[in-house]
Amino acid sequence: MQKEFIKPPRTAFEVFQMLPEGTLAEVIDNQLFMAPSPTPDHQETAGDLFLEIASFVKRKGLGKVYFAPVDLYLDEYSNVVQPDLIFISKSNSLRTDKKGLKGIPDLIIEILSPGNKKYDSVSKKNLYEKFGVKEFWLVDPETKKATGFLFQGSSYVNQKESQNQLLSAVLGETFNF
């Protein structure tokens, strides 16, 4: 059965809201971006990091960790992303509802895939910086390099790059992948 439109979508955000659940799509500054499924290397790295970080966070009672795909609404109408890993501290006022997470998390980790390196390292980094995400990491599963950024003042400051591990300033712990 075809869906009838009472009112056609006028913005990328409205198109995004009409997509079926599970669609790998994001909206940045009211532009719609769609992505292919992640690669096996991407998923293995994301899984390894999720298991380590989620175990640590749960053991210490620090908050919650989410993994993609889950929609993160950075604002109400023009920026929705699906980061690979998200940490939200207990003290964070970010809220959840049926559509996803709404607000600014404490830590975001993006795992690079061959087709998304520039998108994650430029577009999404700039977006997270604009919204003041405290800590942001890019992890390359091919080179095993992790590059971190810590929000200080009004912009990101580079953290030390590392191989096969990620040292989170927000969590105060090193995680291997």
N, C-alpha and C positions, 0 to 999 in steps of 0.2 A: 504494500500500500504506500503510495506516494504521500509525503508530508506537504500539506498546503500551508502557505505563508500568509498570515493575516497582514503582517508588516515585514517587508524584506529587511535583512540586516543592513545596517548603515556603517558599522565600524568593524574593525578586525576583532575587537572584543566581543561584539554581538555574534560574529561568525564562530568564534571560539566557543561560546556558550552553547552553540547548536551542534557541535561535534559530538559523536558518540563517545561514551565512556571508554577510556583506554587509548584514545588517540594521542599519539606523541606530538603534541603541539604546545607552543608557548606564544605569549604576546609580550612584546617589548616595545614600549612607547607606542602602543596601538598599532603595531605591525605584527602580523601573524607569521610564525616560523614553524615549519613542520620538519620532523626528523625521521630517518629510518630507524629500525630497531637497533639496539646496541650490539656491538661485536662480542664474541665470546671472551676475548681478552678484557674488554671493558667490564663485562659482567663478573668475571672472576675477580678482578681488582676491586670492584665495588663491593662484592660479597665479602671478600677478605677484610676490607676496611670496616664494613658494617658490623661484622661479627665482633671484631676487636673493640670498636668504639661503643657499640651497644652494650656489650658485656661490662666494659669499664663504667659506663654511665649508670647502668642498672645497679652494679655492685656498690657504687659510691652514692647512689640516690641523687644524681645531679639533674635529672630531667628526662627528656625523651629524644630518641633518634628515629628518624623516618628515612625511607629509601624510595627511590623513583619506581614507578611514576606516582607522585602525589602532587596535586596542584598547590602552589604557594602563591597566594595573592599578596603582592607587595603593596598594592594600593587597590582601590575599589573598582577602577574601570579601564586601566590601560597596561598593567604589568602583571602577568601570571606566568610563572616558570615552573619547571619540574626538575629541580636539582637532583643530582644522584644521591647525595646524603645531606641530611639536615639535622642539626642539633639545636634543641630548644631547652634552655635552662629552666629550672623550677621558678626562678624569679622573673622570667620573661612573660610579658603580658600578651603574647601572641595567642590567638584563639583558634579553635577548630570548629568546623561545622560540616554539614553534609557535602559541601562542595570541596573542602580542603582546608588548608592552613591559611590564616589571615594575619599578616603582620610581618615583623622583621625577626628572623631567627638569629641565634648567636654565632652559628658556624654553618657554612655551606661548603661542600666538597663536590667538585665537578671532575668526572673521569673523562679524559679525552678519548675520542675516537678519530680515525683518520679523516672523516668528513666534517668534524665539528671543532677542530682545534682553534681556528680563528674566531669562530662564533663564541666559544666558551671563554677564550683568553682575552677577547676584546669586548664584544657586546655584553656578555653576561658579567664580566668583571666590572665594567663601567656601570652597569645597572646596580650591582650589589654595592658598589662604592657610593653611588648616588643615594641609595636608601640606608646606608650606614650599617651594613652587615658587619659585625665585629671582626670576624675572621673568615677568610676565603682561601681555599686551596684548589690548585689545579694538579691533577695527578695523571701522568702519561704512562699507561700500561706497557707501551713498547720500550721506552727508555728507562722505566722505573724511577723517573724523576718526579719529585713533588716540589711545587713552587707555592709558597704561602704569602698571604697579604693580611696585614693587621690594620684595622681602621683606627687611626689616631688623628684627633682634631676633626678635619673635614675630608681626609683622603686616606688612601691605602699607603702603607709603608711596607716594602718588601721584607719578608722574613728570609732566613737562610734556606737556600735550596738543599734538598737532601736526596739520597738514593735509597730506595726500598723502604723508606719510612717517612712519617709525617709527624712533626712535633707541634702539637696544638698548644698555643698560648692560652686560649680560652679554657681548655680542659686541663692544662698543665701536665700533659702526658705525651709519650711517644708511641705511635702506632705503626706496626710493620705491615707491609703488603708485598 
